[in-house]
Amino acid sequence: MSDKRTKTRGLGRGLSALMADVTPTEPQNQQGDGSRRPDMMVPIEKIHPNPDQPRRTFTPDQLEELSASIKEKGIIQPLIVRNRPDHDGEYEIVAGERRWRAAQMAQLHSIPVLVREFDDTEVLEIAIIENIQRADLNAVEEAAGYRQLMDKFGHTQEKLSEVLGKSRSYIANLVRLLSLPDEVQEFVREGKLSAGHARAMITATDPVALARRVIQGNLSVRETERLAKGAPESEQKGSKAPKPSRQEKDADTRALEGDLSANLGMKVAIDHESGQESGKVTISYNNLDQLDEVCRLLSS
């Protein structure tokens, strides 16, 4: 990113600005059906994919489904494109490659586009954001997207949370999955392990061995958490395991306790019994000033 853009696009505020350019709705340009009015219709052969698109896999079944929808209703949301570098009259996709591929399958001759001016760094940034917002990403892919946004562009978890509508603890817990061995991460990518299973393995002595055991025994997340903490052999699936005590907390609960403690500046404990909807939150204060602050927050 050029120095000029760095000065005009502050951290976080710049990410919001990028999102505003590719957001699905734009009231001042909306048509009666809620879709966005394109800048122009462009011959499909004049549009090219982004060569640095981080997502390389496009599920055939989903493309077929999208193609059938496009045949029936057309492309409701225009693609976001930029002028293709060194190719006058041609365009490069910034957001919407799936729609472009599906439009080809539907044999459309031209497609609606919104033309925006983005540099190479911004194009990559938007491509990562678009991928994160896709519903079919697995937990490791989503975590890698957050990590890229933080490492490559300097965005904090708080700013990502604000712009993408995710809680900071949700982002933090996903990113922690990237500390697991590659084999365990691959199990998550393949759908053999859930994100909950993987989070429970982060503190395990041998995550790979535990992952194989969980897959082989089709163990639940709770059973995985007990094994990760070194529970005895008798607590494998199929045996009658003792009910976990209220002190045995999963990774999400501990992360939420940390978030609340950091925000309040006081120790926060969450007691939530497995399988129940109710529980309690305990806030410990060190002096009367902190008690006053708690009262102020609860009454505001």
Secondary structure, DSSP 8 states (H G I E B T S, - for coil): --HHHHHHS-TTHHHHHHHHHH-S--GGGB-TTS-B--SEEEEGGGEE--TT-S-----HHHHHHHHHHHHHH--SS-EEEEE-TT-TT-EEEEE-HHHHHHHHHTT-SEEEEEE----HHHHHHHHHHHHHT-TT--HHHHHHHHHHHHHHH---HHHHHHHHT--HHHHHHHHHGGGS-HHHHHHHHTTSS-HHHHHHHTT-S-HHHHHHHHHHHT--HHHHHHHHTT--GGGSTTS------TT---HHHHHHHHHHHHHHTSEEEEEE-TT-S-EEEEEE-SSHHHHHHHHHHHH-
